[in-house]
Amino acid sequence: MELEVEKVKVVVYPDGRLDTENAARFLGLSPKTLAIMRSNGSGPRFVKRGRVFYFLDDLQAWVTEQPRVRSCAQARVVG
């Protein structure tokens, strides 16, 4: 079985920051979903410097820390 990987272009500032739109694109989420996760404390770490930014290292760590599940029912129990 051959899988095709879709490349997604994101803009990362020289210091490793991404704005909300690019962070959402990197994570495969919508910016609105990421904003909701930010407001309820379930999303990746961020900084607010006038605007909200995410550091690439924090996004990668957050993805790695998320538990892997086999079903939505299991995700509700884990989450």
N, C-alpha and C positions, 0 to 999 in steps of 0.2 A: 504494500500500500504506500503510495507516494503522496506526501503532503506538500501543499504549496503554502509557503509562508508569505503573508502580506507585509510588505515594508511600509512603515508609517513614518512620515517625516515630522519631527518635533524640533522646536527651536529651544536650545539650551544656552543661557547666557554664559559668558566666560567664567563666572564664579560658580557655575553648576546649578543655577536657579532656573526654574521653569515657571511660567505664569499658569493660571488655572486651566486655560484652554489647552496648552501643551501638555500639562501634567495629566489631564483627563485623557487626551489622545494617547499618551504613553501607556496609561493604565487600561485603555479600552473602555473607558466610562464616558458618560456625557458630563460636561461642565456642571450642569444642574445636580446630577447625582453626586459629584465630588463636593459641591457646595453643601448639600444636605448632610453628607458624611462628615464634613468639617464642622458643621453646626451641632451635630449630635455626638461628636467625639469618636466616631468609629473609623475615620479615615486616616491617611498618613499625616505625619508631622508637617507643619507649615509655619511660615513666618509672615507677619503682616508689616510691611514697610510702605504704608500708604495703600498699596495693593497687596494681594495675597500671592505669595510665592512658595514653591516647593523645591527642595533640593533633590537632585537626581539620586544621590545616595540614600536619602530618606524614602523615596518612592521604591527603589529597588529593595530596601530592607523591609518595607511594609508588605510588598508582594511576597517576599520569602517567608515572612512571619505568619501569613494567612494559612489557616489549616486547610488541608486538602480533604474534600468530602466526596462521597459517591452519589449523593442524592440531595435534593432540596430539603427533604425532611431532616436529614442528618445535618445540613447546614443550619437549620433553625435551632437545633439542639446545641450545636457547637457555638453558634454566633450569639 
